[in-house]
Amino acid sequence: MTNTNFYSIILNMLIDFTFLKKEKIVFPDFKIITRYKNMYKGINLIKRNINICFPKINKPNGINIFSQLNPIETQHSRILAELLSPNGKHNMGDKFLELFFNNVIKDIPFNNNETWIVTAEKERYDIWIRNLDYSTIIILENKSNKAGDQPNQLYRYWYHGIHKIQNNIKSNKSKYGRILYISPDYNKKPDEQTVLPPEELSKEKILIPDNAIRTIYFHDEIDEWLEKCLNEDEVKKAPEIYFYIKQYKDFWRYYYVV
């Protein structure tokens, strides 16, 4: 169905609906019956084309433990941090973290020779990723449960968690800093005020760089990253890790209600 035909059908249905709303429905009235038939045909035609373009996705069989437990925001942060941490119980080292850099962050290099630290719900950040000399700092702001943005929240995170720390680094080593705002909903994005400096810092006139904050989505980037993790040969040989990741991935793809 072309866009023109689609809009034409919608328009005609609206005309029919407006007509029916004004008319007193007295049966048998062939004008009214014809209008109803036209609307019915339009609805079915649109439905058929939507089913073709967006085929129904069946949920996997069985129980999803994450769906049953319905994690809150702090628990989602700990799940993600556990997978991202090189010291996580998955025993895969920094494999998942490297995949995260390569497939989600993309524009910051990952160095296997660095020592990486990943913490959750500490130092005011949902998830904090950094190397030993703080030349690379990634802050993940997790909005899995659609919590509102606190006043100037992302600016404070960037200023205190990235800018001030990296300004004190004396070496000429390249510095990378990023805040990833992880959303479960395409309509859930950072408030305008959250990236502005608070009153006590406004005099410094330091603005957040254009590329310092990115919005990513559990349904997109996180889903793709988890898929990459599942495709690793070592993960396929470790069923307890494989199905843990798969269940979390399925939670966001099939069970989470936006």
Order of alpha helices (4+ residues) and beta strands (2+ residues): alpha-alpha-alpha-alpha-alpha-beta-beta-beta-alpha-alpha-beta-alpha-beta-alpha-alpha-alpha
